[in-house]
Amino acid sequence: MQAVKYARASSVEEAINLLREGGDTARPLAGGTDVIVQARERTRDISLFVDIKHIPELIGIEHSADGLTIGAATPCYQIYGDEQIQSDYPILVDSCSLIGGTAIQGRASLGGNLCNSSPAADGIPSLIVLEAQVEIAGPNGRRTVAVEDFCTAPGRNVLAAGEFVTKLSFPKPAGGSGARFLRFIPRNEMDIAVTNAATQLRLNGDGSVAWARVSIGAVAPTPLLVADAAAALVGQPLSEQTIAAAADASRAAANPITDMRGSIRQRVHLAGVLTERTIRQAAERAA
């Protein structure tokens, strides 16, 4: 493990100052389930951890008439244990209950999962289809970024020096909406996804699709919003043909690599399979 200094911030402003003083090798510490491993294995040069877990603004869940706000450092178990999230945003339960194991979920957060920016992250596709926005705080003030624009490359994102994510905001799902996240892993649990996918859609009274978003992960340098998959569904009846067309669009969008977990061919195939399944199960939830 590297020799790493530790500082605890009690406010967003204090965290910004500590990160700025620490320079390029200072990192925010929320759950730490990724960044501590990176420091131990020396895959990232880190000289200072700035603990943001004790900043009240970054912990908690707030429901309103307009939607949902989750503090970036809120642990996963609080998210999937929230009854209103279970009712209104069950796709967040899908994702948060799969990030690591039970012990990890006591520390890990959606904000940390996003900032780690893994192409195979189990939280990001769900955030994308829910139209999540993240608030970023830094030396130049605060700004908001859509989740689909946040990741820029494996392990890379739009955060500049001294910046960190403070909260995630979600619009309230419209009536007739449903969403689902699924992944494929070689083992039963606690593995990195070979491929994952998420879908949110809204059905009209006649069963046709009024609106949709589809996202796939672990098949490109960043998790993808697949606009062509949604376009294959919107305005059409939810049929075998339209679902197959959306799956084809996901396969076409996939640009994976072969590694120890899966081949290019397998990942492209799974992108279609998981897109089909998430569409069907999102429609079930919508109904």
Secondary structure, DSSP 8 states (H G I E B T S, - for coil): ----EEEE-SSHHHHHHHHHHHGGGEEEESS-TTHHHHHHTTSS--SEEEE-TT-GGGS-EEE-SSEEEEETT-BHHHHHT-HHHHHH-HHHHHHHTTSS-HHHHTT-BHHHHHHHT-TT-SSHHHHHHTT-EEEEEETTEEEEEEGGGTEEETTEES--TT-EEEEEEEE---TTEEEEEEEE-SSSSS---SEEEEEEEEE-TTSBEEEEEEEEESSSSS-EE-HHHHHHHBTSB--HHHHHHHHHHHHHH------SS--HHHHHHHHHHHHHHHHHHHHHHH-
